[in-house]
Amino acid sequence: MENRKWRDQPEGWSEARAGSDPAHDSFANCSLATWVPRQSAKGGFLYFPISILYFRKWKIENGGTSRKAGLTTPPPSCQLDRTGAQGMRYLVKMKFLILLLVLGPLSIVHGPAFAQSIPPWQSLKEITVKIDLMNGNKKAKAKIIRQAQAIAEQCVAEHPKEAGCYYYRGQVTGLYYENHIIGYQDGVRAMIADWQKAKELDPKFDHGGPDRVLGELYTDLPKYFGTKDVRQDLNKAIQHIEKSIQIAPDYPTQRIDLAEALLKAKKIDEARIALEAAKEKIPKWPQDPYFSGWQEDVKELEGEL
């Protein structure tokens, strides 16, 4: 049988064993298989991965399991000492035991955590943003709004402690009443209730979103039509927007909202300052879905100022 030597012998391999004696020369092929278990026993788990890799190399080069070489058993001259053979068998078994003990519990413990890493309101957020950015076909938009309303109700019912469920349900309600006048005052009250609940649960949600959308609402409501609780209130609007700026000073939307509210309140100089601050913040958020919308809003407000 062809003799296959290791090109790089491990530390501890005895040169005296490799010579003209064929038995010793053949034994050199097996020296690594006896050396690895002993070193692994000395070094503990430090040598364990190395021992497995070297064992695989030994098996292939010595024909242990290599079908390509046409060998199914180690060379006859390869005589592992008893300690080495037992150690190697022990290490092979330990390889699977460790995988079972380590990876098994990890899959049990972290599996649910990975599943929970996606918030329950994520799909509601995605459909809400999609509707908000839609243009054109009102029928298609109305259909998606109905789907979003169903998702929002389910989200709140199943996750009553999640600020995002209330936050996006309020937004979906607002999108619905953009094209429905009948019952809009009840819709406004529902929006306020949802956003106040979201604020109670997490005022920092979506970059201070609950205060921001409340500020937007009180800015855009009719000034005279309807009962007092559903009319425009610029003082409330500015208060809410300023709170959202305190929470997330780098987010552009509330800066633009503040400029708009101040403009409607006839505070022109303050509105210009707020708008300049918004222009400085926008370039920091190129991946935000509202990035292009911010730029359009800034141009429109600059024209009014």
C-alpha positions as CSV (number, residue, x, y, z in Angstrom):
1,M,0.0,0.0,0.0
2,E,1.3,3.5,-0.9
3,N,2.8,5.3,2.1
4,R,1.4,8.7,2.7
5,K,3.3,11.0,5.1
6,W,2.1,14.2,6.6
7,R,3.8,17.1,4.9
8,D,3.8,19.0,8.2
9,Q,4.3,16.9,11.2
10,P,2.9,18.1,14.5
11,E,4.9,19.1,17.5
12,G,5.8,16.0,19.5
13,W,6.2,13.7,16.5
14,S,9.3,11.7,16.9
15,E,11.7,11.8,14.0
16,A,13.3,8.6,15.3
17,R,10.1,6.8,14.4
18,A,10.5,7.7,10.7
19,G,13.4,6.0,9.0
20,S,14.3,3.2,6.8
21,D,12.2,0.8,8.8
22,P,8.9,0.4,6.9
23,A,7.0,-0.3,10.0
24,H,8.2,2.9,11.6
25,D,7.8,4.8,8.3
26,S,4.2,3.5,8.1
27,F,3.6,4.3,11.7
28,A,4.5,7.9,10.9
29,N,1.2,8.1,9.0
30,C,-0.7,7.3,12.1
31,S,1.4,9.4,14.6
32,L,-1.0,12.3,14.2
33,A,-4.0,10.2,15.1
34,T,-2.4,9.2,18.4
35,W,-0.9,12.7,19.0
36,V,-4.1,14.7,18.7
37,P,-6.1,12.9,21.4
38,R,-3.3,13.1,23.8
39,Q,-2.8,16.8,23.2
40,S,-6.6,17.3,23.3
41,A,-6.6,15.6,26.7
42,K,-3.9,18.0,27.9
43,G,-5.4,21.2,26.4
44,G,-9.0,20.4,27.0
45,F,-11.5,22.1,24.6
46,L,-8.7,24.4,23.3
47,Y,-7.5,21.5,21.1
48,F,-10.9,19.9,20.5
49,P,-11.8,21.7,17.2
50,I,-8.2,21.0,15.9
51,S,-8.5,17.4,16.8
52,I,-11.6,16.9,14.8
53,L,-10.1,18.6,11.7
54,Y,-6.9,16.6,12.0
55,F,-8.9,13.4,12.5
56,R,-10.8,14.0,9.2
57,K,-7.5,14.7,7.4
58,W,-6.0,11.5,8.8
59,K,-9.0,9.5,7.7
60,I,-8.9,10.8,4.2
61,E,-5.1,10.5,3.7
62,N,-5.0,7.0,5.3
63,G,-8.0,5.7,3.5
64,G,-10.3,5.5,6.6
65,T,-13.4,6.6,4.7
66,S,-12.2,7.7,1.4
67,R,-14.1,5.9,-1.4
68,K,-12.3,7.9,-4.1
69,A,-9.0,6.3,-3.0
70,G,-10.7,2.9,-3.1
71,L,-9.8,2.4,0.6
72,T,-12.3,1.4,3.3
73,T,-9.9,0.5,6.2
74,P,-6.7,2.0,7.6
75,P,-3.4,0.5,6.4
76,P,-2.5,-2.7,8.3
77,S,0.7,-1.1,9.5
78,C,-1.2,1.8,11.1
79,Q,-1.3,0.6,14.7
80,L,-3.0,3.2,17.0
81,D,-2.0,2.9,20.6
82,R,-5.0,2.0,22.8
83,T,-5.1,5.4,24.5
84,G,-5.1,7.3,21.2
85,A,-7.8,5.2,19.6
86,Q,-10.1,5.5,22.7
87,G,-9.4,9.2,22.9
88,M,-10.3,9.7,19.3
89,R,-13.5,7.8,19.6
90,Y,-14.3,9.8,22.7
91,L,-13.7,13.1,20.9
92,V,-15.8,12.1,17.9
93,K,-18.7,11.3,20.2
94,M,-18.2,14.5,22.2
95,K,-18.4,16.5,19.0
96,F,-22.0,15.5,18.5
97,L,-22.8,15.7,22.2
98,I,-21.6,19.3,22.4
99,L,-23.5,20.3,19.3
100,L,-26.7,18.8,20.9
101,L,-26.1,20.4,24.3
102,V,-25.2,23.8,23.0
103,L,-27.2,24.3,19.9
104,G,-30.3,22.6,21.1
105,P,-31.0,24.9,24.1
106,L,-30.0,27.9,22.0
107,S,-32.6,27.1,19.4
108,I,-35.2,26.7,22.1
109,V,-34.3,29.9,24.0
110,H,-33.5,32.1,21.0
111,G,-36.0,30.8,18.5
112,P,-39.0,32.5,20.1
113,A,-36.9,35.7,20.6
114,F,-36.1,35.8,16.9
115,A,-39.8,35.3,16.1
116,Q,-40.7,38.2,18.4
117,S,-38.1,40.5,16.9
118,I,-40.6,41.7,14.3
119,P,-43.1,44.0,16.1
120,P,-46.8,43.0,15.8
121,W,-47.6,46.4,14.2
122,Q,-45.0,46.1,11.4
123,S,-47.4,45.1,8.7
124,L,-49.8,47.8,9.8
125,K,-47.0,50.4,9.6
126,E,-46.1,49.2,6.1
127,I,-49.6,49.4,4.7
128,T,-50.2,52.8,6.4
129,V,-47.1,54.3,4.8
130,K,-48.1,52.8,1.5
131,I,-51.5,54.4,1.6
132,D,-50.1,57.8,2.8
133,L,-47.8,57.9,-0.2
134,M,-50.4,56.7,-2.8
135,N,-51.5,59.0,-5.5
136,G,-54.3,58.7,-8.1
137,N,-56.7,55.8,-8.0
138,K,-59.2,56.6,-5.2
139,K,-60.9,53.2,-5.5
140,A,-57.7,51.3,-5.1
141,K,-56.8,53.5,-2.1
142,A,-60.1,53.0,-0.5
143,K,-59.8,49.2,-0.8
144,I,-56.4,49.2,0.9
145,I,-57.7,51.5,3.6
146,R,-60.4,49.0,4.4
147,Q,-57.7,46.3,4.7
148,A,-55.6,48.5,6.9
149,Q,-58.6,49.2,9.2
150,A,-59.1,45.4,9.7
151,I,-55.4,44.9,10.4
152,A,-55.4,47.8,12.9
153,E,-58.4,46.5,14.8
154,Q,-56.8,43.1,15.0
155,C,-53.5,44.6,16.2
156,V,-55.1,46.5,19.0
157,A,-57.3,43.5,20.0
158,E,-54.3,41.1,20.2
159,H,-51.7,43.6,21.5
160,P,-53.3,46.1,23.7
161,K,-50.0,47.2,25.3
162,E,-48.3,48.0,21.9
163,A,-48.1,51.8,21.2
164,G,-47.7,51.1,17.5
165,C,-51.1,49.5,17.2
166,Y,-52.9,52.6,18.5
167,Y,-50.5,55.0,16.7
168,Y,-51.1,53.5,13.2
169,R,-54.8,52.8,13.8
170,G,-55.1,56.6,14.4
171,Q,-53.3,57.3,11.2
172,V,-55.5,54.8,9.2
173,T,-58.6,56.5,10.6
174,G,-57.2,59.9,9.5
175,L,-56.5,58.5,6.0
176,Y,-60.1,57.2,5.8
177,Y,-61.7,60.5,6.7
178,E,-59.7,62.4,4.2
179,N,-62.3,61.3,1.7
180,H,-65.3,60.8,4.0
181,I,-67.0,63.9,5.5
182,I,-69.9,62.1,7.2
183,G,-69.0,61.2,10.8
184,Y,-65.5,62.8,10.5
185,Q,-65.9,64.5,13.9
186,D,-66.2,61.1,15.6
187,G,-63.2,60.0,13.5
188,V,-61.2,62.9,14.8
189,R,-62.1,62.0,18.4
190,A,-61.1,58.4,17.7
191,M,-57.7,59.6,16.3
192,I,-57.0,61.8,19.4
193,A,-57.9,58.9,21.7
194,D,-55.6,56.5,19.8
195,W,-52.7,58.9,19.8
196,Q,-53.1,59.8,23.4
197,K,-53.0,56.1,24.3
198,A,-49.9,55.6,22.1
199,K,-48.3,58.5,23.9
200,E,-49.2,57.0,27.3
201,L,-47.6,53.7,26.3
202,D,-44.5,55.1,24.5
203,P,-44.1,58.8,23.9
204,K,-40.8,58.2,22.0
205,F,-42.5,55.9,19.5
206,D,-41.6,56.8,15.8
207,H,-39.4,59.7,16.8
208,G,-41.9,61.3,19.2
209,G,-44.7,60.4,16.8
210,P,-47.7,60.6,19.1
211,D,-47.1,64.3,20.0
212,R,-46.1,65.0,16.4
213,V,-49.4,63.7,14.8
214,L,-51.5,65.4,17.5
215,G,-49.7,68.6,16.6
216,E,-50.4,68.0,12.9
217,L,-54.1,67.3,13.6
218,Y,-54.7,70.4,15.7
219,T,-52.9,72.4,12.9
220,D,-55.1,71.1,10.1
221,L,-58.5,70.9,11.7
222,P,-61.2,73.5,10.6
223,K,-60.9,76.8,12.5
224,Y,-64.6,77.4,13.0
225,F,-66.6,74.3,11.9
226,G,-67.6,71.7,14.5
227,T,-67.5,71.5,18.2
228,K,-64.7,73.0,20.1
229,D,-62.8,69.7,20.8
230,V,-62.5,69.1,17.0
231,R,-61.5,72.5,15.9
232,Q,-58.1,73.9,15.0
233,D,-56.0,74.9,18.1
234,L,-52.6,76.3,17.1
235,N,-51.5,76.7,20.7
236,K,-52.1,72.9,21.3
237,A,-50.5,72.1,18.0
238,I,-47.3,74.0,18.8
239,Q,-47.0,72.5,22.2
240,H,-47.3,69.0,20.9
241,I,-44.9,69.6,18.1
242,E,-42.3,71.1,20.4
243,K,-42.6,68.1,22.7
244,S,-41.9,65.8,19.8
245,I,-38.8,67.9,18.9
246,Q,-37.5,67.5,22.4
247,I,-37.8,63.7,22.0
248,A,-36.3,63.5,18.5
249,P,-34.6,66.8,17.6
250,D,-33.0,65.5,14.4
251,Y,-36.1,64.2,12.8
252,P,-37.2,66.6,10.0
253,T,-41.0,66.1,10.1
254,Q,-41.7,67.9,13.3
255,R,-39.5,70.8,12.2
256,I,-41.6,71.2,9.1
257,D,-44.8,70.8,11.1
258,L,-43.6,73.5,13.5
259,A,-42.9,75.9,10.6
260,E,-46.4,75.3,9.3
261,A,-48.1,75.8,12.6
262,L,-46.1,79.0,13.3
263,L,-47.0,80.3,9.8
264,K,-50.7,79.8,10.5
265,A,-50.2,81.5,13.8
266,K,-48.7,84.5,12.0
267,K,-45.3,84.0,13.6
268,I,-43.4,84.5,10.4
269,D,-39.8,84.9,11.8
270,E,-40.1,81.9,14.0
271,A,-41.6,79.9,11.2
272,R,-38.5,80.8,9.0
273,I,-36.2,79.6,11.8
274,A,-38.0,76.3,12.1
275,L,-37.9,75.8,8.4
276,E,-34.2,76.4,8.2
277,A,-33.7,73.8,10.9
278,A,-35.8,71.4,8.9
279,K,-33.6,71.9,5.8
280,E,-30.5,71.1,7.8
281,K,-32.0,67.9,9.1
282,I,-33.4,66.4,5.9
283,P,-30.1,65.3,4.3
284,K,-29.4,63.0,7.3
285,W,-32.5,60.9,6.4
286,P,-32.1,59.8,2.7
287,Q,-33.6,56.4,3.3
288,D,-36.8,57.6,5.0
289,P,-39.9,57.0,2.9
290,Y,-40.9,60.6,3.4
291,F,-37.6,62.1,2.2
292,S,-38.9,63.4,-1.1
293,G,-42.1,64.6,0.5
294,W,-40.1,66.7,3.0
295,Q,-38.3,68.5,0.1
296,E,-41.6,69.3,-1.5
297,D,-43.1,70.6,1.8
298,V,-40.0,72.8,2.3
299,K,-40.4,74.4,-1.2
300,E,-44.1,75.0,-0.6
301,L,-43.5,76.7,2.8
302,E,-40.7,78.8,1.4
303,G,-43.1,80.1,-1.2
304,E,-45.6,81.1,1.5
305,L,-42.9,82.7,3.7
